[in-house]
Amino acid sequence: MNKSYTHFSKMERYELFILKKKGYYQKDIAKVLNKSPSSISRELKRNLVNWEYIPDKADHKAYVRRKYSKSYSLKIISNLKLKEFIHTRTKSKYYWTPKMIANRINLGLEKEFIWISICFKTIYNYINNSIYWQELKQYMFSNMAKWSKKAKRKWKHIIPNMISIKNRPIEADLRKEIWHFEFDTMWSIRSDKAKITWWIDRFSRKVFLHKVSRLNKAMKYGFKFITNQNKWIIKTWTFDRWVENVNYSSLNIETFFCDAYSGWQKGSIEQAFLRLRRFINKKSSIQMLSNYKIHKYQDLLNNMPMECLNWKTPNEIFNEHN
C-alpha cells in the first residue's frame, strides 16, 4: 500500500522507543506506526545520541536539522522578529527582493540582526512554500521578456556637433565620483503624450524622476532642474541620440552621446528602468500618474539596497560623498 511521507511526531517517537525496548522487529514497528520499514530504519540511524535512541533528544535533533536545512525555512518561522522584518521589507513600502534583504543582514547593515546569517534562497523558499505566498508574490519581480538582437540599421544624424561617449572623462567611465549623470525619457502606451524624465548619478545610482506633459519639454525641464540646484556641480551628461536631446547645448555642461542603437552604454539608467517597471508596467498610462506618485517611486528606488553598492542604498552612497 502506498503511503504519503510525513515527519515523525514526538508521540510516534515515544511509541517507536517503547516497541523497540520490547524487542519488536523494525518491520512490525512500521506496521503499527503506519510507516515504511525504511523510515523506521532511517529514524533510528539519524537521531541516535551516544549510540542510544532517546525520544526527546531524537525529536530535538530532527528539529535542529530541519531548521538549518536549505529546503526548509524554520530559521525564519522560529524567529518572529526576522519574519516580520522580511514581510515589512518585501511589501509595498520598500519592495525589497529576498537578495537585498539577505545581503543587508549578512553585511551587518541591519543592526538588530547582527548575529544572524541567512541565504536569499532560504527567504525565497519561505515565500514559495508558506501560507503567505498569495500575499507576498505580488511584490516579487515579474518575468522580463528576453532581449533579442536586432539587425543593425543606418543612423540618420539629427543632433549637431555630438561628442562621442568614447571621449568621456575616465572619472565618469569608471564611476570614481558623483555628479556624472545619465539622462533618458520613459513612456508606456503610445497614445500617451506625457513622459517621465530620468536623471541618474553614475557613481551612487541615485535617480531623479519627473513627469513632463510632452516629449519636447524634457530638455526644458532638465535645464530648470540644473538652474534650481545651484549647490550642485554637475560635471557631465550622457545622452542617447533621440530627438528630445537636440537642444543639449542650452545646458552649458559637458555632454556626451552614446553610439547609435547602443543603449547598453547607459547601463545605469537601463537597469533603473527595469526596477521601475515593477510599479509602472508597459500597459499603464503615465498620463494618469501624478508627480507626487512618481516621486514616491523615486524614493523607493533610492532606498533599495543594490549589489553593485555592496548592498547599501543609493541615498546612503550619495549622502556619504556629497
NUSEKE-471872 format. One record per residue (C-alpha): residue in three letters; x, y, z. Coordinates in Angstrom, 2 decimals. Layout:
N
site residuo: ALA, X: X, Y: Y, Z: Z
...
end
This chain:
322
site residuo: MET, X: 0.00, Y: 0.00, Z: 0.00
site residuo: ASN, X: 1.36, Y: 3.44, Z: -0.94
site residuo: LYS, X: 1.95, Y: 5.78, Z: 1.99
site residuo: SER, X: 2.46, Y: 9.54, Z: 1.81
site residuo: TYR, X: 5.60, Y: 10.60, Z: 3.66
site residuo: THR, X: 5.18, Y: 12.58, Z: 6.89
site residuo: HIS, X: 7.73, Y: 13.53, Z: 9.55
site residuo: PHE, X: 7.76, Y: 11.62, Z: 12.82
site residuo: SER, X: 5.84, Y: 13.34, Z: 15.59
site residuo: LYS, X: 7.07, Y: 13.35, Z: 19.20
site residuo: MET, X: 4.36, Y: 10.83, Z: 20.17
site residuo: GLU, X: 5.40, Y: 8.47, Z: 17.36
site residuo: ARG, X: 9.00, Y: 8.63, Z: 18.59
site residuo: TYR, X: 7.85, Y: 7.60, Z: 22.06
site residuo: GLU, X: 5.90, Y: 4.66, Z: 20.56
site residuo: LEU, X: 8.95, Y: 3.67, Z: 18.50
site residuo: PHE, X: 11.13, Y: 3.78, Z: 21.61
site residuo: ILE, X: 8.71, Y: 1.56, Z: 23.63
site residuo: LEU, X: 8.23, Y: -1.01, Z: 20.85
site residuo: LYS, X: 11.98, Y: -1.21, Z: 20.26
site residuo: LYS, X: 12.58, Y: -1.79, Z: 24.01
site residuo: LYS, X: 10.05, Y: -4.67, Z: 23.92
site residuo: GLY, X: 12.09, Y: -6.34, Z: 21.16
site residuo: TYR, X: 9.80, Y: -5.78, Z: 18.15
site residuo: TYR, X: 11.37, Y: -6.04, Z: 14.68
site residuo: GLN, X: 11.51, Y: -2.89, Z: 12.56
site residuo: LYS, X: 9.05, Y: -4.38, Z: 10.05
site residuo: ASP, X: 6.48, Y: -4.94, Z: 12.83
site residuo: ILE, X: 7.04, Y: -1.45, Z: 14.29
site residuo: ALA, X: 6.45, Y: 0.02, Z: 10.80
site residuo: LYS, X: 3.03, Y: -1.71, Z: 10.57
site residuo: VAL, X: 1.99, Y: -0.40, Z: 13.99
site residuo: LEU, X: 3.03, Y: 3.19, Z: 13.19
site residuo: ASN, X: 1.77, Y: 3.00, Z: 9.56
site residuo: LYS, X: 5.25, Y: 3.86, Z: 8.27
site residuo: SER, X: 7.54, Y: 2.14, Z: 5.80
site residuo: PRO, X: 10.34, Y: -0.06, Z: 7.26
site residuo: SER, X: 12.93, Y: 2.20, Z: 5.60
site residuo: SER, X: 11.52, Y: 5.21, Z: 7.52
site residuo: ILE, X: 11.94, Y: 3.37, Z: 10.83
site residuo: SER, X: 15.49, Y: 2.40, Z: 9.91
site residuo: ARG, X: 16.36, Y: 5.96, Z: 8.83
site residuo: GLU, X: 14.88, Y: 7.44, Z: 12.03
site residuo: LEU, X: 16.94, Y: 5.12, Z: 14.23
site residuo: LYS, X: 20.16, Y: 5.84, Z: 12.33
site residuo: ARG, X: 19.82, Y: 9.62, Z: 12.04
site residuo: ASN, X: 18.65, Y: 10.52, Z: 15.51
site residuo: LEU, X: 20.82, Y: 8.40, Z: 17.79
site residuo: VAL, X: 22.55, Y: 10.25, Z: 20.64
site residuo: ASN, X: 25.64, Y: 8.49, Z: 22.04
site residuo: TRP, X: 24.53, Y: 5.31, Z: 20.24
site residuo: GLU, X: 21.21, Y: 5.33, Z: 22.06
site residuo: TYR, X: 17.71, Y: 6.27, Z: 20.84
site residuo: ILE, X: 16.03, Y: 8.69, Z: 23.30
site residuo: PRO, X: 12.68, Y: 10.18, Z: 22.10
site residuo: ASP, X: 13.15, Y: 13.74, Z: 23.48
site residuo: LYS, X: 16.70, Y: 14.10, Z: 22.16
site residuo: ALA, X: 15.79, Y: 12.48, Z: 18.83
site residuo: ASP, X: 12.94, Y: 14.98, Z: 18.38
site residuo: HIS, X: 15.22, Y: 17.93, Z: 19.15
site residuo: LYS, X: 17.91, Y: 16.62, Z: 16.79
site residuo: ALA, X: 15.36, Y: 16.34, Z: 13.97
site residuo: TYR, X: 14.09, Y: 19.87, Z: 14.70
site residuo: VAL, X: 17.60, Y: 21.38, Z: 14.51
site residuo: ARG, X: 18.33, Y: 19.55, Z: 11.24
site residuo: ARG, X: 15.15, Y: 20.89, Z: 9.65
site residuo: LYS, X: 15.78, Y: 24.40, Z: 10.99
site residuo: TYR, X: 19.15, Y: 24.71, Z: 9.26
site residuo: SER, X: 18.33, Y: 22.76, Z: 6.09
site residuo: LYS, X: 18.34, Y: 24.58, Z: 2.74
site residuo: SER, X: 14.94, Y: 23.28, Z: 1.71
site residuo: TYR, X: 13.06, Y: 24.38, Z: 4.82
site residuo: SER, X: 12.62, Y: 27.79, Z: 6.40
site residuo: LEU, X: 12.27, Y: 27.09, Z: 10.11
site residuo: LYS, X: 15.07, Y: 29.61, Z: 10.66
site residuo: ILE, X: 12.56, Y: 32.30, Z: 9.64
site residuo: ILE, X: 9.43, Y: 30.72, Z: 11.15
site residuo: SER, X: 11.08, Y: 30.31, Z: 14.56
site residuo: ASN, X: 12.27, Y: 33.96, Z: 14.64
site residuo: LEU, X: 9.22, Y: 36.22, Z: 14.75
site residuo: LYS, X: 11.31, Y: 39.40, Z: 14.56
site residuo: LEU, X: 13.09, Y: 38.20, Z: 11.39
site residuo: LYS, X: 9.80, Y: 37.02, Z: 9.89
site residuo: GLU, X: 8.18, Y: 40.42, Z: 10.50
site residuo: PHE, X: 11.24, Y: 42.20, Z: 9.02
site residuo: ILE, X: 11.04, Y: 40.09, Z: 5.81
site residuo: HIS, X: 7.30, Y: 40.77, Z: 5.42
site residuo: THR, X: 7.72, Y: 44.52, Z: 6.00
site residuo: ARG, X: 10.64, Y: 44.95, Z: 3.59
site residuo: THR, X: 9.01, Y: 42.82, Z: 0.86
site residuo: LYS, X: 5.75, Y: 44.75, Z: 0.83
site residuo: SER, X: 4.77, Y: 47.99, Z: -0.86
site residuo: LYS, X: 6.57, Y: 50.45, Z: 1.41
site residuo: TYR, X: 10.02, Y: 49.10, Z: 0.39
site residuo: TYR, X: 9.67, Y: 46.46, Z: -2.40
site residuo: TRP, X: 12.98, Y: 44.83, Z: -1.41
site residuo: THR, X: 13.85, Y: 41.49, Z: -3.01
site residuo: PRO, X: 14.96, Y: 38.46, Z: -0.92
site residuo: LYS, X: 18.54, Y: 39.01, Z: -2.17
site residuo: MET, X: 18.51, Y: 42.62, Z: -0.92
site residuo: ILE, X: 17.18, Y: 41.55, Z: 2.48
site residuo: ALA, X: 19.64, Y: 38.66, Z: 2.93
site residuo: ASN, X: 22.73, Y: 40.65, Z: 1.99
site residuo: ARG, X: 21.76, Y: 43.64, Z: 4.14
site residuo: ILE, X: 21.51, Y: 41.25, Z: 7.12
site residuo: ASN, X: 24.71, Y: 39.32, Z: 6.30
site residuo: LEU, X: 26.78, Y: 42.52, Z: 5.94
site residuo: GLY, X: 25.60, Y: 43.80, Z: 9.33
site residuo: LEU, X: 23.77, Y: 46.79, Z: 7.85
site residuo: GLU, X: 20.63, Y: 45.86, Z: 9.84
site residuo: LYS, X: 21.84, Y: 46.27, Z: 13.44
site residuo: GLU, X: 19.01, Y: 44.27, Z: 15.06
site residuo: PHE, X: 20.05, Y: 41.10, Z: 13.14
site residuo: ILE, X: 23.81, Y: 41.45, Z: 13.50
site residuo: TRP, X: 24.21, Y: 37.88, Z: 14.84
site residuo: ILE, X: 22.06, Y: 36.26, Z: 12.12
site residuo: SER, X: 23.30, Y: 34.85, Z: 8.81
site residuo: ILE, X: 20.77, Y: 33.90, Z: 6.12
site residuo: CYS, X: 20.84, Y: 32.96, Z: 2.43
site residuo: PHE, X: 18.48, Y: 34.69, Z: -0.01
site residuo: LYS, X: 17.40, Y: 31.21, Z: -1.24
site residuo: THR, X: 16.07, Y: 30.49, Z: 2.24
site residuo: ILE, X: 13.84, Y: 33.56, Z: 2.00
site residuo: TYR, X: 12.65, Y: 32.54, Z: -1.47
site residuo: ASN, X: 11.85, Y: 29.04, Z: -0.14
site residuo: TYR, X: 9.96, Y: 30.56, Z: 2.78
site residuo: ILE, X: 7.84, Y: 32.73, Z: 0.44
site residuo: ASN, X: 7.22, Y: 29.93, Z: -2.08
site residuo: ASN, X: 6.31, Y: 27.25, Z: 0.47
site residuo: SER, X: 4.49, Y: 29.23, Z: 3.14
site residuo: ILE, X: 0.85, Y: 30.23, Z: 3.54
site residuo: TYR, X: 1.92, Y: 33.82, Z: 2.75
site residuo: TRP, X: 2.67, Y: 33.05, Z: -0.93
site residuo: GLN, X: -0.54, Y: 34.66, Z: -2.20
site residuo: GLU, X: 0.09, Y: 37.71, Z: -0.03
site residuo: LEU, X: 3.76, Y: 38.24, Z: -0.97
site residuo: LYS, X: 4.02, Y: 37.07, Z: -4.59
site residuo: GLN, X: 2.55, Y: 40.32, Z: -5.95
site residuo: TYR, X: 5.64, Y: 42.18, Z: -4.70
site residuo: MET, X: 8.16, Y: 39.89, Z: -6.46
site residuo: PHE, X: 9.84, Y: 40.73, Z: -9.78
site residuo: SER, X: 7.84, Y: 39.63, Z: -12.82
site residuo: ASN, X: 9.47, Y: 37.65, Z: -15.62
site residuo: MET, X: 11.13, Y: 40.00, Z: -18.06
site residuo: ALA, X: 10.94, Y: 39.45, Z: -21.83
site residuo: LYS, X: 14.18, Y: 38.16, Z: -23.30
site residuo: TRP, X: 16.20, Y: 40.64, Z: -25.25
site residuo: SER, X: 16.72, Y: 39.65, Z: -28.88
site residuo: LYS, X: 19.49, Y: 41.06, Z: -31.04
site residuo: LYS, X: 18.22, Y: 43.20, Z: -33.90
site residuo: ALA, X: 19.79, Y: 43.80, Z: -37.26
site residuo: LYS, X: 21.99, Y: 46.89, Z: -37.49
site residuo: ARG, X: 20.38, Y: 49.93, Z: -39.08
site residuo: LYS, X: 21.83, Y: 53.06, Z: -40.56
site residuo: TRP, X: 21.53, Y: 56.05, Z: -38.27
site residuo: LYS, X: 20.40, Y: 59.39, Z: -39.55
site residuo: HIS, X: 22.25, Y: 62.13, Z: -37.62
site residuo: ILE, X: 19.82, Y: 64.77, Z: -36.36
site residuo: ILE, X: 21.81, Y: 66.18, Z: -33.42
site residuo: PRO, X: 24.54, Y: 68.66, Z: -34.40
site residuo: ASN, X: 28.11, Y: 68.60, Z: -33.03
site residuo: MET, X: 27.77, Y: 65.44, Z: -31.00
site residuo: ILE, X: 30.74, Y: 64.31, Z: -28.88
site residuo: SER, X: 31.10, Y: 60.51, Z: -28.67
site residuo: ILE, X: 30.89, Y: 58.69, Z: -25.35
site residuo: LYS, X: 34.39, Y: 57.36, Z: -26.11
site residuo: ASN, X: 35.73, Y: 60.82, Z: -25.21
site residuo: ARG, X: 34.06, Y: 60.88, Z: -21.81
site residuo: PRO, X: 36.42, Y: 61.52, Z: -18.82
site residuo: ILE, X: 37.77, Y: 58.46, Z: -17.04
site residuo: GLU, X: 36.19, Y: 59.63, Z: -13.75
site residuo: ALA, X: 32.76, Y: 59.25, Z: -15.37
site residuo: ASP, X: 33.59, Y: 55.99, Z: -17.16
site residuo: LEU, X: 34.94, Y: 54.24, Z: -14.06
site residuo: ARG, X: 32.37, Y: 55.80, Z: -11.67
site residuo: LYS, X: 35.04, Y: 57.36, Z: -9.45
site residuo: GLU, X: 32.98, Y: 60.34, Z: -8.27
site residuo: ILE, X: 29.46, Y: 61.73, Z: -8.11
site residuo: TRP, X: 27.92, Y: 64.42, Z: -10.38
site residuo: HIS, X: 28.27, Y: 62.45, Z: -13.63
site residuo: PHE, X: 24.71, Y: 61.96, Z: -14.87
site residuo: GLU, X: 22.89, Y: 59.84, Z: -17.45
site residuo: PHE, X: 19.63, Y: 61.13, Z: -18.92
site residuo: ASP, X: 16.69, Y: 59.44, Z: -20.64
site residuo: THR, X: 12.91, Y: 59.52, Z: -21.01
site residuo: MET, X: 10.39, Y: 56.78, Z: -20.38
site residuo: TRP, X: 6.94, Y: 56.16, Z: -21.78
site residuo: SER, X: 4.37, Y: 53.34, Z: -21.69
site residuo: ILE, X: 1.42, Y: 53.23, Z: -24.10
site residuo: ARG, X: 1.96, Y: 55.04, Z: -27.42
site residuo: SER, X: -1.18, Y: 57.17, Z: -27.12
site residuo: ASP, X: 0.28, Y: 58.90, Z: -24.04
site residuo: LYS, X: 1.82, Y: 62.31, Z: -24.65
site residuo: ALA, X: 3.17, Y: 62.51, Z: -21.10
site residuo: LYS, X: 6.66, Y: 61.09, Z: -20.44
site residuo: ILE, X: 8.86, Y: 60.58, Z: -17.39
site residuo: THR, X: 12.27, Y: 62.26, Z: -17.49
site residuo: TRP, X: 15.14, Y: 60.49, Z: -15.75
site residuo: TRP, X: 18.47, Y: 61.53, Z: -14.31
site residuo: ILE, X: 20.75, Y: 59.03, Z: -12.63
site residuo: ASP, X: 24.09, Y: 59.62, Z: -10.96
site residuo: ARG, X: 26.54, Y: 57.05, Z: -12.32
site residuo: PHE, X: 28.51, Y: 56.68, Z: -9.07
site residuo: SER, X: 25.72, Y: 56.39, Z: -6.48
site residuo: ARG, X: 22.88, Y: 55.20, Z: -8.82
site residuo: LYS, X: 20.62, Y: 57.84, Z: -7.23
site residuo: VAL, X: 17.69, Y: 58.61, Z: -9.58
site residuo: PHE, X: 15.62, Y: 61.75, Z: -10.11
site residuo: LEU, X: 12.22, Y: 61.44, Z: -11.81
site residuo: HIS, X: 9.71, Y: 63.97, Z: -13.09
site residuo: LYS, X: 6.68, Y: 63.81, Z: -15.36
site residuo: VAL, X: 6.50, Y: 66.21, Z: -18.34
site residuo: SER, X: 3.41, Y: 66.79, Z: -20.45
site residuo: ARG, X: 5.21, Y: 66.40, Z: -23.81
site residuo: LEU, X: 8.46, Y: 64.94, Z: -25.08
site residuo: ASN, X: 9.81, Y: 68.28, Z: -26.31
site residuo: LYS, X: 9.63, Y: 69.65, Z: -22.75
site residuo: ALA, X: 12.05, Y: 67.02, Z: -21.39
site residuo: MET, X: 15.16, Y: 69.11, Z: -22.08
site residuo: LYS, X: 13.48, Y: 72.31, Z: -20.82
site residuo: TYR, X: 12.80, Y: 70.64, Z: -17.51
site residuo: GLY, X: 16.39, Y: 69.36, Z: -17.46
site residuo: PHE, X: 17.61, Y: 72.95, Z: -17.76
site residuo: LYS, X: 15.24, Y: 74.02, Z: -14.97
site residuo: PHE, X: 16.48, Y: 71.14, Z: -12.83
site residuo: ILE, X: 20.06, Y: 72.41, Z: -13.10
site residuo: THR, X: 19.37, Y: 76.14, Z: -12.60
site residuo: ASN, X: 17.25, Y: 75.45, Z: -9.49
site residuo: GLN, X: 20.06, Y: 73.41, Z: -7.90
site residuo: ASN, X: 22.85, Y: 75.97, Z: -7.66
site residuo: LYS, X: 24.69, Y: 74.00, Z: -4.99
site residuo: TRP, X: 25.04, Y: 71.05, Z: -7.33
site residuo: ILE, X: 28.07, Y: 70.91, Z: -9.59
site residuo: ILE, X: 27.04, Y: 68.61, Z: -12.44
site residuo: LYS, X: 30.19, Y: 67.61, Z: -14.30
site residuo: THR, X: 28.95, Y: 65.61, Z: -17.32
site residuo: TRP, X: 25.75, Y: 64.42, Z: -19.01
site residuo: THR, X: 25.41, Y: 61.23, Z: -21.08
site residuo: PHE, X: 22.55, Y: 61.12, Z: -23.60
site residuo: ASP, X: 21.31, Y: 58.82, Z: -26.31
site residuo: ARG, X: 20.66, Y: 60.13, Z: -29.84
site residuo: TRP, X: 16.91, Y: 60.67, Z: -29.68
site residuo: VAL, X: 15.24, Y: 63.84, Z: -30.84
site residuo: GLU, X: 14.40, Y: 65.20, Z: -27.36
site residuo: ASN, X: 18.13, Y: 65.81, Z: -26.76
site residuo: VAL, X: 18.63, Y: 68.10, Z: -29.75
site residuo: ASN, X: 18.86, Y: 71.26, Z: -27.59
site residuo: TYR, X: 21.53, Y: 69.85, Z: -25.27
site residuo: SER, X: 23.83, Y: 72.85, Z: -25.84
site residuo: SER, X: 21.47, Y: 75.08, Z: -23.78
site residuo: LEU, X: 22.58, Y: 73.19, Z: -20.64
site residuo: ASN, X: 26.14, Y: 74.57, Z: -20.88
site residuo: ILE, X: 27.51, Y: 71.32, Z: -19.43
site residuo: GLU, X: 29.97, Y: 68.87, Z: -20.97
site residuo: THR, X: 27.76, Y: 66.38, Z: -22.82
site residuo: PHE, X: 28.47, Y: 63.00, Z: -24.46
site residuo: PHE, X: 26.34, Y: 60.78, Z: -26.68
site residuo: CYS, X: 26.04, Y: 57.01, Z: -26.91
site residuo: ASP, X: 26.70, Y: 55.24, Z: -30.18
site residuo: ALA, X: 23.67, Y: 54.54, Z: -32.37
site residuo: TYR, X: 21.41, Y: 51.77, Z: -31.00
site residuo: SER, X: 23.74, Y: 51.18, Z: -28.05
site residuo: GLY, X: 21.51, Y: 51.77, Z: -25.05
site residuo: TRP, X: 23.72, Y: 49.43, Z: -23.00
site residuo: GLN, X: 26.30, Y: 52.27, Z: -22.89
site residuo: LYS, X: 23.88, Y: 53.96, Z: -20.44
site residuo: GLY, X: 23.73, Y: 50.82, Z: -18.30
site residuo: SER, X: 22.84, Y: 52.56, Z: -15.02
site residuo: ILE, X: 19.64, Y: 54.10, Z: -16.35
site residuo: GLU, X: 18.62, Y: 50.99, Z: -18.30
site residuo: GLN, X: 18.83, Y: 48.89, Z: -15.12
site residuo: ALA, X: 16.85, Y: 51.53, Z: -13.24
site residuo: PHE, X: 14.15, Y: 51.27, Z: -15.95
site residuo: LEU, X: 13.75, Y: 47.56, Z: -15.14
site residuo: ARG, X: 13.35, Y: 48.32, Z: -11.44
site residuo: LEU, X: 10.71, Y: 51.00, Z: -12.10
site residuo: ARG, X: 8.74, Y: 48.63, Z: -14.34
site residuo: ARG, X: 7.72, Y: 46.78, Z: -11.18
site residuo: PHE, X: 5.45, Y: 49.76, Z: -10.43
site residuo: ILE, X: 4.71, Y: 51.18, Z: -13.91
site residuo: ASN, X: 4.26, Y: 48.40, Z: -16.46
site residuo: LYS, X: 4.27, Y: 48.95, Z: -20.22
site residuo: LYS, X: 0.49, Y: 48.87, Z: -20.49
site residuo: SER, X: -0.19, Y: 51.50, Z: -17.83
site residuo: SER, X: -0.78, Y: 55.17, Z: -18.61
site residuo: ILE, X: 1.75, Y: 57.76, Z: -17.42
site residuo: GLN, X: -0.84, Y: 60.44, Z: -18.20
site residuo: MET, X: -2.86, Y: 59.23, Z: -15.20
site residuo: LEU, X: 0.08, Y: 59.35, Z: -12.77
site residuo: SER, X: 0.74, Y: 62.42, Z: -10.63
site residuo: ASN, X: 4.21, Y: 63.77, Z: -9.95
site residuo: TYR, X: 3.57, Y: 63.04, Z: -6.26
site residuo: LYS, X: 3.19, Y: 59.32, Z: -7.09
site residuo: ILE, X: 6.24, Y: 59.35, Z: -9.35
site residuo: HIS, X: 8.35, Y: 60.95, Z: -6.62
site residuo: LYS, X: 7.16, Y: 58.18, Z: -4.27
site residuo: TYR, X: 8.57, Y: 55.64, Z: -6.74
site residuo: GLN, X: 11.77, Y: 57.71, Z: -6.87
site residuo: ASP, X: 12.12, Y: 57.39, Z: -3.07
site residuo: LEU, X: 11.53, Y: 53.64, Z: -3.28
site residuo: LEU, X: 14.29, Y: 53.19, Z: -5.88
site residuo: ASN, X: 16.73, Y: 55.36, Z: -3.95
site residuo: ASN, X: 16.18, Y: 53.38, Z: -0.74
site residuo: MET, X: 16.62, Y: 49.91, Z: -2.25
site residuo: PRO, X: 19.91, Y: 48.12, Z: -1.43
site residuo: MET, X: 21.98, Y: 47.30, Z: -4.54
site residuo: GLU, X: 24.57, Y: 44.56, Z: -5.06
site residuo: CYS, X: 26.88, Y: 46.91, Z: -7.01
site residuo: LEU, X: 26.90, Y: 49.25, Z: -3.97
site residuo: ASN, X: 27.80, Y: 46.41, Z: -1.57
site residuo: TRP, X: 24.14, Y: 46.30, Z: -0.50
site residuo: LYS, X: 23.96, Y: 49.93, Z: 0.53
site residuo: THR, X: 21.25, Y: 52.17, Z: -0.88
site residuo: PRO, X: 21.80, Y: 54.93, Z: -3.50
site residuo: ASN, X: 20.76, Y: 57.55, Z: -0.92
site residuo: GLU, X: 23.35, Y: 56.26, Z: 1.56
site residuo: ILE, X: 26.17, Y: 56.39, Z: -1.03
site residuo: PHE, X: 25.11, Y: 59.79, Z: -2.41
site residuo: ASN, X: 24.96, Y: 61.36, Z: 1.06
site residuo: GLU, X: 28.33, Y: 59.90, Z: 2.04
site residuo: HIS, X: 30.09, Y: 61.54, Z: -0.94
site residuo: ASN, X: 28.10, Y: 64.75, Z: -1.20
end
